């Protein structure tokens, strides 16, 4: 961990040895090397909404794909209608 290397590189005198030990204890207490990274709030809200749906990720991908394809087809039909072809 980067903080431990920095802590060990600090020169201390013999009278500051207690301080060095206390800093090591604090470093061990607040060791976050094994913790999961925090996710942004928007991602947490999105995951909560997905958790309400009783579908798998594969099914959700299929739904999103079908909706996207329908929007593309709709845009093409509107374009053809505006051009007077359809």
C-alpha angles and dihedrals in degrees: 000000000000095000092056092055091050092047092052092049093058110105112229133183123230091260090057093054091103090054090051091052092048090050090052090051091050090048090053092047093051096040105144098173093110097042124106117251115259115256121223119259093246091055092050090051091048092050090049090054091048090050089060090060116081095216135105123246090252091055091046090052090051092051092049091047093050092048091049092049090049091052091050092050090048091051090050092049091048090049092050091047091050090050090052094241097112 
